[in-house]
Amino acid sequence: MALVPYEEGGGWAARHLHSSSATFHFASRTIRLQQDWRRLGVAAVVWDPAVVLCAYLEMEGIDLRDRSVIELGAGTGLLGIVVTLLGARVTITDRAAALEFLASNVQANLPPELRLRAVVKELTWGKDLDNFPPGAFDFVLGADIVYLEETFPELLQTLEHLCSEQTVILLSCRIRYERDLRFLKMLRERFSVHEVHYDSSKDVHIYKAQRGSCKDEF
């Protein structure tokens, strides 16, 4: 997730973004996350697409036990934390400037017996790929990572590196601008892409992508 300011309306949304913490309940646990908009911008607040994807994974009963998962642009760590609680082995990634903040949230919200199942690791899209085995993950997850057009080629390069024929990509997005649709077009040129969920209350779409044709099951 890029460390840049981002405008997302006013009122409750603005108060939420500038709050120093946020609390959620997933996987039968209460998750309390620190937020730091002033220091890290968008990387340090929880965005709706992360909440929607966490709820989708839990409500759909997708079996993540002992599956190898990598999250891109993890920000506060909510999604990676929830996926770990649901039984996966998770690599939780973001850019270097966000890692200390991200790791503190992960450490604070995982019980000791699960901490070894979650690894926080630096990944700048398109630049650190040699540090990640190609095609080694069952799932690649991203929540609200599609918004800066200049990052689209590197994001696509990263997805292609991380995915095997069996890897499932799940991207949770709010389509705000025409450029977001351009990314989906670029993604469809490389993967089979289907929308699997839409949360009308939060205007968030979840897209599933795979090499070849998307299978119905996970």
Disulfide bonds with the S-S distance in Angstrom:
none
